Amino acid sequence: MTIVDIVPVVRSLDKLEILDVSVQLDSSARISALVKGDSLTEGHQLLMDGASYAAWGSDDEYVINWTIEQLGLTKA
């Protein structure tokens, strides 16, 4: 295997789309999300469990903010 240093690429990603939230009651939630930009789309599968899942309650904004944080993004 060969590893080559490269110059980081600046990406223009400016939209988060949460496609699906599958809940395993009293246990976890699997979140399917897309991060979109001009000509690029990244797909992500995230698992919310433990303390994060327990803190969720009934506010959907919590899932949005948690997803943004997990992906290292900042809300505009």
PDB file of N, H, CA, C and O in Angstrom:
ATOM      1  N   MET A   1       0.849  -1.166   0.000  1.00  0.00           N
ATOM      2  CA  MET A   1       0.000   0.000   0.000  1.00  0.00           C
ATOM      3  C   MET A   1       0.898   1.233   0.000  1.00  0.00           C
ATOM      4  O   MET A   1       1.936   1.263   0.660  1.00  0.00           O
ATOM      5  N   THR A   2       0.478   2.249  -0.752  1.00  0.00           N
ATOM      6  H   THR A   2      -0.366   2.224  -1.288  1.00  0.00           H
ATOM      7  CA  THR A   2       1.205   3.505  -0.836  1.00  0.00           C
ATOM      8  C   THR A   2       0.335   4.623  -0.296  1.00  0.00           C
ATOM      9  O   THR A   2      -0.838   4.725  -0.655  1.00  0.00           O
ATOM     10  N   ILE A   3       0.893   5.460   0.559  1.00  0.00           N
ATOM     11  H   ILE A   3       1.846   5.377   0.851  1.00  0.00           H
ATOM     12  CA  ILE A   3       0.189   6.618   1.093  1.00  0.00           C
ATOM     13  C   ILE A   3       0.880   7.857   0.565  1.00  0.00           C
ATOM     14  O   ILE A   3       2.099   7.992   0.671  1.00  0.00           O
ATOM     15  N   VAL A   4       0.098   8.766  -0.006  1.00  0.00           N
ATOM     16  H   VAL A   4      -0.892   8.657  -0.093  1.00  0.00           H
ATOM     17  CA  VAL A   4       0.645   9.973  -0.609  1.00  0.00           C
ATOM     18  C   VAL A   4      -0.011  11.176   0.046  1.00  0.00           C
ATOM     19  O   VAL A   4      -1.235  11.212   0.172  1.00  0.00           O
ATOM     20  N   ASP A   5       0.772  12.159   0.464  1.00  0.00           N
ATOM     21  H   ASP A   5       1.766  12.130   0.361  1.00  0.00           H
ATOM     22  CA  ASP A   5       0.229  13.408   0.993  1.00  0.00           C
ATOM     23  C   ASP A   5      -0.417  14.190  -0.141  1.00  0.00           C
ATOM     24  O   ASP A   5       0.120  14.261  -1.246  1.00  0.00           O
ATOM     25  N   ILE A   6      -1.566  14.772   0.142  1.00  0.00           N
ATOM     26  H   ILE A   6      -2.002  14.715   1.040  1.00  0.00           H
ATOM     27  CA  ILE A   6      -2.240  15.610  -0.841  1.00  0.00           C
ATOM     28  C   ILE A   6      -2.663  16.919  -0.200  1.00  0.00           C
ATOM     29  O   ILE A   6      -2.714  17.027   1.025  1.00  0.00           O
ATOM     30  N   VAL A   7      -2.961  17.900  -1.013  1.00  0.00           N
ATOM     31  H   VAL A   7      -2.919  17.813  -2.009  1.00  0.00           H
ATOM     32  CA  VAL A   7      -3.448  19.188  -0.530  1.00  0.00           C
ATOM     33  C   VAL A   7      -4.934  19.023  -0.205  1.00  0.00           C
ATOM     34  O   VAL A   7      -5.685  18.499  -1.029  1.00  0.00           O
ATOM     35  N   PRO A   8      -5.369  19.456   0.972  1.00  0.00           N
ATOM     36  CA  PRO A   8      -6.788  19.350   1.313  1.00  0.00           C
ATOM     37  C   PRO A   8      -7.661  20.084   0.307  1.00  0.00           C
ATOM     38  O   PRO A   8      -7.279  21.132  -0.214  1.00  0.00           O
ATOM     39  N   VAL A   9      -8.812  19.537   0.045  1.00  0.00           N
ATOM     40  H   VAL A   9      -9.123  18.686   0.468  1.00  0.00           H
ATOM     41  CA  VAL A   9      -9.766  20.126  -0.891  1.00  0.00           C
ATOM     42  C   VAL A   9     -10.823  20.889  -0.107  1.00  0.00           C
ATOM     43  O   VAL A   9     -11.412  20.350   0.831  1.00  0.00           O
ATOM     44  N   VAL A  10     -11.064  22.124  -0.479  1.00  0.00           N
ATOM     45  H   VAL A  10     -10.586  22.562  -1.240  1.00  0.00           H
ATOM     46  CA  VAL A  10     -12.121  22.919   0.143  1.00  0.00           C
ATOM     47  C   VAL A  10     -13.421  22.551  -0.553  1.00  0.00           C
ATOM     48  O   VAL A  10     -13.526  22.632  -1.777  1.00  0.00           O
ATOM     49  N   ARG A  11     -14.404  22.149   0.228  1.00  0.00           N
ATOM     50  H   ARG A  11     -14.320  22.084   1.223  1.00  0.00           H
ATOM     51  CA  ARG A  11     -15.677  21.726  -0.345  1.00  0.00           C
ATOM     52  C   ARG A  11     -16.763  22.740  -0.007  1.00  0.00           C
ATOM     53  O   ARG A  11     -16.756  23.349   1.063  1.00  0.00           O
ATOM     54  N   SER A  12     -17.683  22.903  -0.928  1.00  0.00           N
ATOM     55  H   SER A  12     -17.689  22.408  -1.796  1.00  0.00           H
ATOM     56  CA  SER A  12     -18.801  23.811  -0.718  1.00  0.00           C
ATOM     57  C   SER A  12     -20.045  22.985  -0.401  1.00  0.00           C
ATOM     58  O   SER A  12     -20.887  22.749  -1.268  1.00  0.00           O
ATOM     59  N   LEU A  13     -20.147  22.557   0.831  1.00  0.00           N
ATOM     60  H   LEU A  13     -19.464  22.748   1.536  1.00  0.00           H
ATOM     61  CA  LEU A  13     -21.311  21.796   1.290  1.00  0.00           C
ATOM     62  C   LEU A  13     -22.155  22.719   2.146  1.00  0.00           C
ATOM     63  O   LEU A  13     -21.671  23.263   3.138  1.00  0.00           O
ATOM     64  N   ASP A  14     -23.418  22.902   1.771  1.00  0.00           N
ATOM     65  H   ASP A  14     -23.812  22.460   0.965  1.00  0.00           H
ATOM     66  CA  ASP A  14     -24.209  23.885   2.502  1.00  0.00           C
ATOM     67  C   ASP A  14     -25.618  23.436   2.872  1.00  0.00           C
ATOM     68  O   ASP A  14     -26.408  24.249   3.353  1.00  0.00           O
ATOM     69  N   LYS A  15     -25.954  22.161   2.660  1.00  0.00           N
ATOM     70  H   LYS A  15     -25.313  21.501   2.269  1.00  0.00           H
ATOM     71  CA  LYS A  15     -27.279  21.670   3.012  1.00  0.00           C
ATOM     72  C   LYS A  15     -27.173  20.324   3.722  1.00  0.00           C
ATOM     73  O   LYS A  15     -26.383  19.464   3.333  1.00  0.00           O
ATOM     74  N   LEU A  16     -27.974  20.155   4.759  1.00  0.00           N
ATOM     75  H   LEU A  16     -28.617  20.854   5.075  1.00  0.00           H
ATOM     76  CA  LEU A  16     -28.093  18.871   5.447  1.00  0.00           C
ATOM     77  C   LEU A  16     -29.515  18.383   5.245  1.00  0.00           C
ATOM     78  O   LEU A  16     -30.470  19.108   5.526  1.00  0.00           O
ATOM     79  N   GLU A  17     -29.661  17.160   4.762  1.00  0.00           N
ATOM     80  H   GLU A  17     -28.886  16.571   4.535  1.00  0.00           H
ATOM     81  CA  GLU A  17     -30.981  16.564   4.577  1.00  0.00           C
ATOM     82  C   GLU A  17     -31.036  15.275   5.387  1.00  0.00           C
ATOM     83  O   GLU A  17     -30.281  14.336   5.134  1.00  0.00           O
ATOM     84  N   ILE A  18     -31.935  15.241   6.360  1.00  0.00           N
ATOM     85  H   ILE A  18     -32.549  16.004   6.565  1.00  0.00           H
ATOM     86  CA  ILE A  18     -32.125  14.018   7.134  1.00  0.00           C
ATOM     87  C   ILE A  18     -33.195  13.214   6.423  1.00  0.00           C
ATOM     88  O   ILE A  18     -34.348  13.638   6.333  1.00  0.00           O
ATOM     89  N   LEU A  19     -32.809  12.057   5.923  1.00  0.00           N
ATOM     90  H   LEU A  19     -31.873  11.713   5.996  1.00  0.00           H
ATOM     91  CA  LEU A  19     -33.696  11.235   5.112  1.00  0.00           C
ATOM     92  C   LEU A  19     -34.599  10.344   5.953  1.00  0.00           C
ATOM     93  O   LEU A  19     -35.771  10.151   5.627  1.00  0.00           O
ATOM     94  N   ASP A  20     -34.055   9.803   7.032  1.00  0.00           N
ATOM     95  H   ASP A  20     -33.104   9.959   7.297  1.00  0.00           H
ATOM     96  CA  ASP A  20     -34.800   8.821   7.802  1.00  0.00           C
ATOM     97  C   ASP A  20     -34.239   8.734   9.215  1.00  0.00           C
ATOM     98  O   ASP A  20     -33.035   8.868   9.431  1.00  0.00           O
ATOM     99  N   VAL A  21     -35.136   8.506  10.172  1.00  0.00           N
ATOM    100  H   VAL A  21     -36.114   8.397   9.996  1.00  0.00           H
ATOM    101  CA  VAL A  21     -34.735   8.221  11.546  1.00  0.00           C
ATOM    102  C   VAL A  21     -35.462   6.941  11.947  1.00  0.00           C
ATOM    103  O   VAL A  21     -36.684   6.929  12.100  1.00  0.00           O
ATOM    104  N   SER A  22     -34.699   5.869  12.114  1.00  0.00           N
ATOM    105  H   SER A  22     -33.707   5.878  11.990  1.00  0.00           H
ATOM    106  CA  SER A  22     -35.267   4.588  12.518  1.00  0.00           C
ATOM    107  C   SER A  22     -34.999   4.392  13.999  1.00  0.00           C
ATOM    108  O   SER A  22     -33.848   4.376  14.437  1.00  0.00           O
ATOM    109  N   VAL A  23     -36.068   4.243  14.766  1.00  0.00           N
ATOM    110  H   VAL A  23     -37.003   4.256  14.411  1.00  0.00           H
ATOM    111  CA  VAL A  23     -35.944   4.182  16.223  1.00  0.00           C
ATOM    112  C   VAL A  23     -36.107   2.757  16.724  1.00  0.00           C
ATOM    113  O   VAL A  23     -37.035   2.049  16.334  1.00  0.00           O
ATOM    114  N   GLN A  24     -35.201   2.351  17.586  1.00  0.00           N
ATOM    115  H   GLN A  24     -34.447   2.926  17.903  1.00  0.00           H
ATOM    116  CA  GLN A  24     -35.317   1.116  18.362  1.00  0.00           C
ATOM    117  C   GLN A  24     -35.697   1.587  19.761  1.00  0.00           C
ATOM    118  O   GLN A  24     -34.837   2.029  20.524  1.00  0.00           O
ATOM    119  N   LEU A  25     -36.990   1.495  20.104  1.00  0.00           N
ATOM    120  H   LEU A  25     -37.688   1.136  19.484  1.00  0.00           H
ATOM    121  CA  LEU A  25     -37.493   2.077  21.353  1.00  0.00           C
ATOM    122  C   LEU A  25     -36.643   1.732  22.566  1.00  0.00           C
ATOM    123  O   LEU A  25     -36.210   0.593  22.743  1.00  0.00           O
ATOM    124  N   ASP A  26     -36.413   2.751  23.401  1.00  0.00           N
ATOM    125  H   ASP A  26     -36.765   3.676  23.258  1.00  0.00           H
ATOM    126  CA  ASP A  26     -35.638   2.629  24.632  1.00  0.00           C
ATOM    127  C   ASP A  26     -34.199   2.171  24.412  1.00  0.00           C
ATOM    128  O   ASP A  26     -33.567   1.661  25.337  1.00  0.00           O
ATOM    129  N   SER A  27     -33.672   2.347  23.196  1.00  0.00           N
ATOM    130  H   SER A  27     -34.185   2.761  22.445  1.00  0.00           H
ATOM    131  CA  SER A  27     -32.329   1.856  22.933  1.00  0.00           C
ATOM    132  C   SER A  27     -31.502   2.807  22.066  1.00  0.00           C
ATOM    133  O   SER A  27     -30.465   3.306  22.504  1.00  0.00           O
ATOM    134  N   SER A  28     -31.963   3.060  20.827  1.00  0.00           N
ATOM    135  H   SER A  28     -32.805   2.656  20.471  1.00  0.00           H
ATOM    136  CA  SER A  28     -31.131   3.819  19.888  1.00  0.00           C
ATOM    137  C   SER A  28     -31.967   4.336  18.722  1.00  0.00           C
ATOM    138  O   SER A  28     -33.141   3.997  18.571  1.00  0.00           O
ATOM    139  N   ALA A  29     -31.328   5.162  17.906  1.00  0.00           N
ATOM    140  H   ALA A  29     -30.375   5.438  18.028  1.00  0.00           H
ATOM    141  CA  ALA A  29     -31.922   5.648  16.668  1.00  0.00           C
ATOM    142  C   ALA A  29     -30.832   5.673  15.604  1.00  0.00           C
ATOM    143  O   ALA A  29     -29.712   6.114  15.862  1.00  0.00           O
ATOM    144  N   ARG A  30     -31.162   5.202  14.419  1.00  0.00           N
ATOM    145  H   ARG A  30     -32.071   4.844  14.209  1.00  0.00           H
ATOM    146  CA  ARG A  30     -30.237   5.246  13.285  1.00  0.00           C
ATOM    147  C   ARG A  30     -30.707   6.367  12.369  1.00  0.00           C
ATOM    148  O   ARG A  30     -31.861   6.387  11.940  1.00  0.00           O
ATOM    149  N   ILE A  31     -29.806   7.298  12.073  1.00  0.00           N
ATOM    150  H   ILE A  31     -28.869   7.281  12.421  1.00  0.00           H
ATOM    151  CA  ILE A  31     -30.131   8.475  11.284  1.00  0.00           C
ATOM    152  C   ILE A  31     -29.419   8.385   9.937  1.00  0.00           C
ATOM    153  O   ILE A  31     -28.200   8.224   9.872  1.00  0.00           O
ATOM    154  N   SER A  32     -30.204   8.492   8.862  1.00  0.00           N
ATOM    155  H   SER A  32     -31.194   8.623   8.914  1.00  0.00           H
ATOM    156  CA  SER A  32     -29.657   8.536   7.502  1.00  0.00           C
ATOM    157  C   SER A  32     -29.703   9.986   7.044  1.00  0.00           C
ATOM    158  O   SER A  32     -30.759  10.619   7.061  1.00  0.00           O
ATOM    159  N   ALA A  33     -28.552  10.506   6.637  1.00  0.00           N
ATOM    160  H   ALA A  33     -27.695   9.991   6.624  1.00  0.00           H
ATOM    161  CA  ALA A  33     -28.481  11.920   6.273  1.00  0.00           C
ATOM    162  C   ALA A  33     -27.611  12.131   5.038  1.00  0.00           C
ATOM    163  O   ALA A  33     -26.691  11.362   4.761  1.00  0.00           O
ATOM    164  N   LEU A  34     -27.929  13.189   4.313  1.00  0.00           N
ATOM    165  H   LEU A  34     -28.677  13.813   4.539  1.00  0.00           H
ATOM    166  CA  LEU A  34     -27.108  13.629   3.189  1.00  0.00           C
ATOM    167  C   LEU A  34     -26.590  15.026   3.487  1.00  0.00           C
ATOM    168  O   LEU A  34     -27.318  15.874   4.002  1.00  0.00           O
ATOM    169  N   VAL A  35     -25.326  15.255   3.160  1.00  0.00           N
ATOM    170  H   VAL A  35     -24.734  14.565   2.741  1.00  0.00           H
ATOM    171  CA  VAL A  35     -24.751  16.595   3.188  1.00  0.00           C
ATOM    172  C   VAL A  35     -24.517  16.944   1.729  1.00  0.00           C
ATOM    173  O   VAL A  35     -23.803  16.238   1.017  1.00  0.00           O
ATOM    174  N   LYS A  36     -25.129  18.045   1.286  1.00  0.00           N
ATOM    175  H   LYS A  36     -25.709  18.619   1.864  1.00  0.00           H
ATOM    176  CA  LYS A  36     -25.122  18.393  -0.144  1.00  0.00           C
ATOM    177  C   LYS A  36     -24.436  19.722  -0.401  1.00  0.00           C
ATOM    178  O   LYS A  36     -24.397  20.608   0.452  1.00  0.00           O
ATOM    179  N   GLY A  37     -23.900  19.827  -1.603  1.00  0.00           N
ATOM    180  H   GLY A  37     -23.932  19.107  -2.296  1.00  0.00           H
ATOM    181  CA  GLY A  37     -23.301  21.065  -2.064  1.00  0.00           C
ATOM    182  C   GLY A  37     -23.510  21.217  -3.548  1.00  0.00           C
ATOM    183  O   GLY A  37     -24.383  20.572  -4.127  1.00  0.00           O
ATOM    184  N   ASP A  38     -22.709  22.073  -4.173  1.00  0.00           N
ATOM    185  H   ASP A  38     -22.000  22.597  -3.702  1.00  0.00           H
ATOM    186  CA  ASP A  38     -22.853  22.377  -5.600  1.00  0.00           C
ATOM    187  C   ASP A  38     -22.931  21.113  -6.453  1.00  0.00           C
ATOM    188  O   ASP A  38     -23.939  20.881  -7.121  1.00  0.00           O
ATOM    189  N   SER A  39     -21.915  20.322  -6.437  1.00  0.00           N
ATOM    190  H   SER A  39     -21.096  20.511  -5.895  1.00  0.00           H
ATOM    191  CA  SER A  39     -21.900  19.116  -7.273  1.00  0.00           C
ATOM    192  C   SER A  39     -21.448  17.898  -6.464  1.00  0.00           C
ATOM    193  O   SER A  39     -20.933  16.928  -7.020  1.00  0.00           O
ATOM    194  N   LEU A  40     -21.646  17.960  -5.164  1.00  0.00           N
ATOM    195  H   LEU A  40     -22.064  18.748  -4.712  1.00  0.00           H
ATOM    196  CA  LEU A  40     -21.174  16.892  -4.290  1.00  0.00           C
ATOM    197  C   LEU A  40     -22.261  16.535  -3.292  1.00  0.00           C
ATOM    198  O   LEU A  40     -22.927  17.416  -2.749  1.00  0.00           O
ATOM    199  N   THR A  41     -22.441  15.246  -3.053  1.00  0.00           N
ATOM    200  H   THR A  41     -21.900  14.531  -3.494  1.00  0.00           H
ATOM    201  CA  THR A  41     -23.358  14.769  -2.024  1.00  0.00           C
ATOM    202  C   THR A  41     -22.648  13.676  -1.240  1.00  0.00           C
ATOM    203  O   THR A  41     -22.095  12.743  -1.822  1.00  0.00           O
ATOM    204  N   GLU A  42     -22.667  13.796   0.083  1.00  0.00           N
ATOM    205  H   GLU A  42     -23.116  14.554   0.555  1.00  0.00           H
ATOM    206  CA  GLU A  42     -22.082  12.782   0.954  1.00  0.00           C
ATOM    207  C   GLU A  42     -23.205  12.116   1.740  1.00  0.00           C
ATOM    208  O   GLU A  42     -24.048  12.800   2.320  1.00  0.00           O
ATOM    209  N   GLY A  43     -23.221  10.791   1.762  1.00  0.00           N
ATOM    210  H   GLY A  43     -22.536  10.235   1.291  1.00  0.00           H
ATOM    211  CA  GLY A  43     -24.190  10.060   2.553  1.00  0.00           C
ATOM    212  C   GLY A  43     -23.598   9.643   3.888  1.00  0.00           C
ATOM    213  O   GLY A  43     -22.424   9.283   3.974  1.00  0.00           O
ATOM    214  N   HIS A  44     -24.423   9.695   4.933  1.00  0.00           N
ATOM    215  H   HIS A  44     -25.377   9.987   4.864  1.00  0.00           H
ATOM    216  CA  HIS A  44     -23.954   9.328   6.273  1.00  0.00           C
ATOM    217  C   HIS A  44     -25.008   8.491   6.984  1.00  0.00           C
ATOM    218  O   HIS A  44     -26.206   8.741   6.852  1.00  0.00           O
ATOM    219  N   GLN A  45     -24.554   7.496   7.739  1.00  0.00           N
ATOM    220  H   GLN A  45     -23.581   7.293   7.846  1.00  0.00           H
ATOM    221  CA  GLN A  45     -25.395   6.696   8.620  1.00  0.00           C
ATOM    222  C   GLN A  45     -24.843   6.898  10.029  1.00  0.00           C
ATOM    223  O   GLN A  45     -23.683   6.585  10.294  1.00  0.00           O
ATOM    224  N   LEU A  46     -25.663   7.414  10.922  1.00  0.00           N
ATOM    225  H   LEU A  46     -26.606   7.668  10.707  1.00  0.00           H
ATOM    226  CA  LEU A  46     -25.221   7.698  12.283  1.00  0.00           C
ATOM    227  C   LEU A  46     -26.060   6.902  13.266  1.00  0.00           C
ATOM    228  O   LEU A  46     -27.250   6.686  13.038  1.00  0.00           O
ATOM    229  N   LEU A  47     -25.455   6.469  14.347  1.00  0.00           N
ATOM    230  H   LEU A  47     -24.488   6.644  14.533  1.00  0.00           H
ATOM    231  CA  LEU A  47     -26.165   5.753  15.396  1.00  0.00           C
ATOM    232  C   LEU A  47     -26.171   6.601  16.659  1.00  0.00           C
ATOM    233  O   LEU A  47     -25.118   6.904  17.220  1.00  0.00           O
ATOM    234  N   MET A  48     -27.362   6.980  17.099  1.00  0.00           N
ATOM    235  H   MET A  48     -28.217   6.733  16.643  1.00  0.00           H
ATOM    236  CA  MET A  48     -27.526   7.715  18.349  1.00  0.00           C
ATOM    237  C   MET A  48     -27.945   6.697  19.406  1.00  0.00           C
ATOM    238  O   MET A  48     -28.998   6.070  19.290  1.00  0.00           O
ATOM    239  N   ASP A  49     -27.119   6.539  20.431  1.00  0.00           N
ATOM    240  H   ASP A  49     -26.264   7.049  20.525  1.00  0.00           H
ATOM    241  CA  ASP A  49     -27.465   5.610  21.501  1.00  0.00           C
ATOM    242  C   ASP A  49     -26.945   6.141  22.833  1.00  0.00           C
ATOM    243  O   ASP A  49     -26.403   7.244  22.899  1.00  0.00           O
ATOM    244  N   GLY A  50     -27.111   5.367  23.871  1.00  0.00           N
ATOM    245  H   GLY A  50     -27.552   4.471  23.817  1.00  0.00           H
ATOM    246  CA  GLY A  50     -26.603   5.752  25.183  1.00  0.00           C
ATOM    247  C   GLY A  50     -27.185   7.054  25.687  1.00  0.00           C
ATOM    248  O   GLY A  50     -28.388   7.293  25.582  1.00  0.00           O
ATOM    249  N   ALA A  51     -26.320   7.899  26.239  1.00  0.00           N
ATOM    250  H   ALA A  51     -25.342   7.705  26.324  1.00  0.00           H
ATOM    251  CA  ALA A  51     -26.743   9.163  26.841  1.00  0.00           C
ATOM    252  C   ALA A  51     -27.367  10.108  25.813  1.00  0.00           C
ATOM    253  O   ALA A  51     -28.296  10.848  26.135  1.00  0.00           O
ATOM    254  N   SER A  52     -26.867  10.086  24.594  1.00  0.00           N
ATOM    255  H   SER A  52     -26.112   9.485  24.332  1.00  0.00           H
ATOM    256  CA  SER A  52     -27.432  10.955  23.550  1.00  0.00           C
ATOM    257  C   SER A  52     -28.876  10.560  23.253  1.00  0.00           C
ATOM    258  O   SER A  52     -29.747  11.421  23.133  1.00  0.00           O
ATOM    259  N   TYR A  53     -29.124   9.277  23.138  1.00  0.00           N
ATOM    260  H   TYR A  53     -28.416   8.577  23.236  1.00  0.00           H
ATOM    261  CA  TYR A  53     -30.486   8.810  22.877  1.00  0.00           C
ATOM    262  C   TYR A  53     -31.390   9.107  24.075  1.00  0.00           C
ATOM    263  O   TYR A  53     -32.534   9.528  23.898  1.00  0.00           O
ATOM    264  N   ALA A  54     -30.894   8.893  25.271  1.00  0.00           N
ATOM    265  H   ALA A  54     -29.965   8.551  25.415  1.00  0.00           H
ATOM    266  CA  ALA A  54     -31.683   9.133  26.490  1.00  0.00           C
ATOM    267  C   ALA A  54     -32.059  10.605  26.630  1.00  0.00           C
ATOM    268  O   ALA A  54     -33.112  10.922  27.183  1.00  0.00           O
ATOM    269  N   ALA A  55     -31.204  11.514  26.132  1.00  0.00           N
ATOM    270  H   ALA A  55     -30.349  11.257  25.683  1.00  0.00           H
ATOM    271  CA  ALA A  55     -31.459  12.950  26.248  1.00  0.00           C
ATOM    272  C   ALA A  55     -32.447  13.450  25.202  1.00  0.00           C
ATOM    273  O   ALA A  55     -32.882  14.600  25.271  1.00  0.00           O
ATOM    274  N   TRP A  56     -32.808  12.619  24.242  1.00  0.00           N
ATOM    275  H   TRP A  56     -32.455  11.685  24.186  1.00  0.00           H
ATOM    276  CA  TRP A  56     -33.626  13.044  23.130  1.00  0.00           C
ATOM    277  C   TRP A  56     -35.030  13.441  23.536  1.00  0.00           C
ATOM    278  O   TRP A  56     -35.363  14.525  23.057  1.00  0.00           O
ATOM    279  N   GLY A  57     -35.819  12.930  24.189  1.00  0.00           N
ATOM    280  H   GLY A  57     -35.549  12.049  24.578  1.00  0.00           H
ATOM    281  CA  GLY A  57     -37.172  13.416  24.461  1.00  0.00           C
ATOM    282  C   GLY A  57     -38.035  13.432  23.206  1.00  0.00           C
ATOM    283  O   GLY A  57     -38.000  12.484  22.421  1.00  0.00           O
ATOM    284  N   SER A  58     -38.823  14.515  23.004  1.00  0.00           N
ATOM    285  H   SER A  58     -38.852  15.285  23.642  1.00  0.00           H
ATOM    286  CA  SER A  58     -39.733  14.565  21.846  1.00  0.00           C
ATOM    287  C   SER A  58     -39.422  15.707  20.885  1.00  0.00           C
ATOM    288  O   SER A  58     -40.220  15.984  19.989  1.00  0.00           O
ATOM    289  N   ASP A  59     -38.298  16.367  21.046  1.00  0.00           N
ATOM    290  H   ASP A  59     -37.649  16.142  21.773  1.00  0.00           H
ATOM    291  CA  ASP A  59     -37.942  17.524  20.231  1.00  0.00           C
ATOM    292  C   ASP A  59     -37.113  17.097  19.017  1.00  0.00           C
ATOM    293  O   ASP A  59     -35.967  16.673  19.166  1.00  0.00           O
ATOM    294  N   ASP A  60     -37.687  17.207  17.820  1.00  0.00           N
ATOM    295  H   ASP A  60     -38.618  17.551  17.698  1.00  0.00           H
ATOM    296  CA  ASP A  60     -36.964  16.841  16.601  1.00  0.00           C
ATOM    297  C   ASP A  60     -35.743  17.721  16.361  1.00  0.00           C
ATOM    298  O   ASP A  60     -34.796  17.294  15.701  1.00  0.00           O
ATOM    299  N   GLU A  61     -35.752  18.937  16.883  1.00  0.00           N
ATOM    300  H   GLU A  61     -36.521  19.284  17.419  1.00  0.00           H
ATOM    301  CA  GLU A  61     -34.603  19.837  16.743  1.00  0.00           C
ATOM    302  C   GLU A  61     -33.358  19.224  17.389  1.00  0.00           C
ATOM    303  O   GLU A  61     -32.236  19.476  16.950  1.00  0.00           O
ATOM    304  N   TYR A  62     -33.563  18.418  18.434  1.00  0.00           N
ATOM    305  H   TYR A  62     -34.474  18.213  18.791  1.00  0.00           H
ATOM    306  CA  TYR A  62     -32.442  17.732  19.091  1.00  0.00           C
ATOM    307  C   TYR A  62     -31.731  16.814  18.095  1.00  0.00           C
ATOM    308  O   TYR A  62     -30.501  16.778  18.057  1.00  0.00           O
ATOM    309  N   VAL A  63     -32.494  16.075  17.292  1.00  0.00           N
ATOM    310  H   VAL A  63     -33.493  16.104  17.323  1.00  0.00           H
ATOM    311  CA  VAL A  63     -31.909  15.160  16.313  1.00  0.00           C
ATOM    312  C   VAL A  63     -31.129  15.947  15.265  1.00  0.00           C
ATOM    313  O   VAL A  63     -30.034  15.542  14.874  1.00  0.00           O
ATOM    314  N   ILE A  64     -31.680  17.057  14.812  1.00  0.00           N
ATOM    315  H   ILE A  64     -32.569  17.386  15.130  1.00  0.00           H
ATOM    316  CA  ILE A  64     -30.990  17.894  13.827  1.00  0.00           C
ATOM    317  C   ILE A  64     -29.675  18.411  14.398  1.00  0.00           C
ATOM    318  O   ILE A  64     -28.629  18.288  13.760  1.00  0.00           O
ATOM    319  N   ASN A  65     -29.723  18.984  15.585  1.00  0.00           N
ATOM    320  H   ASN A  65     -30.572  19.085  16.102  1.00  0.00           H
ATOM    321  CA  ASN A  65     -28.510  19.537  16.206  1.00  0.00           C
ATOM    322  C   ASN A  65     -27.487  18.453  16.507  1.00  0.00           C
ATOM    323  O   ASN A  65     -26.290  18.671  16.323  1.00  0.00           O
ATOM    324  N   TRP A  66     -27.935  17.290  16.968  1.00  0.00           N
ATOM    325  H   TRP A  66     -28.908  17.112  17.117  1.00  0.00           H
ATOM    326  CA  TRP A  66     -27.028  16.172  17.257  1.00  0.00           C
ATOM    327  C   TRP A  66     -26.334  15.725  15.975  1.00  0.00           C
ATOM    328  O   TRP A  66     -25.126  15.485  15.972  1.00  0.00           O
ATOM    329  N   THR A  67     -27.103  15.613  14.875  1.00  0.00           N
ATOM    330  H   THR A  67     -28.083  15.808  14.878  1.00  0.00           H
ATOM    331  CA  THR A  67     -26.538  15.187  13.594  1.00  0.00           C
ATOM    332  C   THR A  67     -25.501  16.187  13.106  1.00  0.00           C
ATOM    333  O   THR A  67     -24.418  15.796  12.670  1.00  0.00           O
ATOM    334  N   ILE A  68     -25.820  17.464  13.175  1.00  0.00           N
ATOM    335  H   ILE A  68     -26.700  17.782  13.529  1.00  0.00           H
ATOM    336  CA  ILE A  68     -24.877  18.511  12.777  1.00  0.00           C
ATOM    337  C   ILE A  68     -23.579  18.406  13.579  1.00  0.00           C
ATOM    338  O   ILE A  68     -22.485  18.486  13.021  1.00  0.00           O
ATOM    339  N   GLU A  69     -23.714  18.227  14.881  1.00  0.00           N
ATOM    340  H   GLU A  69     -24.603  18.162  15.335  1.00  0.00           H
ATOM    341  CA  GLU A  69     -22.537  18.115  15.749  1.00  0.00           C
ATOM    342  C   GLU A  69     -21.706  16.878  15.399  1.00  0.00           C
ATOM    343  O   GLU A  69     -20.481  16.963  15.313  1.00  0.00           O
ATOM    344  N   GLN A  70     -22.356  15.740  15.199  1.00  0.00           N
ATOM    345  H   GLN A  70     -23.351  15.671  15.269  1.00  0.00           H
ATOM    346  CA  GLN A  70     -21.636  14.508  14.889  1.00  0.00           C
ATOM    347  C   GLN A  70     -20.868  14.599  13.573  1.00  0.00           C
ATOM    348  O   GLN A  70     -19.815  13.980  13.416  1.00  0.00           O
ATOM    349  N   LEU A  71     -21.399  15.368  12.634  1.00  0.00           N
ATOM    350  H   LEU A  71     -22.254  15.871  12.760  1.00  0.00           H
ATOM    351  CA  LEU A  71     -20.744  15.519  11.335  1.00  0.00           C
ATOM    352  C   LEU A  71     -19.726  16.658  11.302  1.00  0.00           C
ATOM    353  O   LEU A  71     -19.087  16.900  10.278  1.00  0.00           O
ATOM    354  N   GLY A  72     -19.581  17.358  12.437  1.00  0.00           N
ATOM    355  H   GLY A  72     -20.100  17.162  13.269  1.00  0.00           H
ATOM    356  CA  GLY A  72     -18.605  18.446  12.514  1.00  0.00           C
ATOM    357  C   GLY A  72     -19.005  19.662  11.704  1.00  0.00           C
ATOM    358  O   GLY A  72     -18.152  20.401  11.211  1.00  0.00           O
ATOM    359  N   LEU A  73     -20.322  19.867  11.569  1.00  0.00           N
ATOM    360  H   LEU A  73     -21.014  19.267  11.969  1.00  0.00           H
ATOM    361  CA  LEU A  73     -20.827  20.993  10.790  1.00  0.00           C
ATOM    362  C   LEU A  73     -21.289  22.110  11.717  1.00  0.00           C
ATOM    363  O   LEU A  73     -21.369  21.923  12.931  1.00  0.00           O
ATOM    364  N   THR A  74     -21.588  23.253  11.153  1.00  0.00           N
ATOM    365  H   THR A  74     -21.523  23.405  10.166  1.00  0.00           H
ATOM    366  CA  THR A  74     -22.100  24.391  11.898  1.00  0.00           C
ATOM    367  C   THR A  74     -23.389  24.853  11.230  1.00  0.00           C
ATOM    368  O   THR A  74     -23.447  25.013  10.010  1.00  0.00           O
ATOM    369  N   LYS A  75     -24.414  25.063  12.037  1.00  0.00           N
ATOM    370  H   LYS A  75     -24.367  24.933  13.028  1.00  0.00           H
ATOM    371  CA  LYS A  75     -25.693  25.530  11.517  1.00  0.00           C
ATOM    372  C   LYS A  75     -25.575  26.992  11.091  1.00  0.00           C
ATOM    373  O   LYS A  75     -25.010  27.816  11.811  1.00  0.00           O
ATOM    374  N   ALA A  76     -26.111  27.302   9.917  1.00  0.00           N
ATOM    375  H   ALA A  76     -26.569  26.633   9.331  1.00  0.00           H
ATOM    376  CA  ALA A  76     -26.034  28.681   9.403  1.00  0.00           C
ATOM    377  C   ALA A  76     -27.069  29.554  10.087  1.00  0.00           C
ATOM    378  O   ALA A  76     -27.163  30.746   9.793  1.00  0.00           O
TER     379      ALA A  76
END
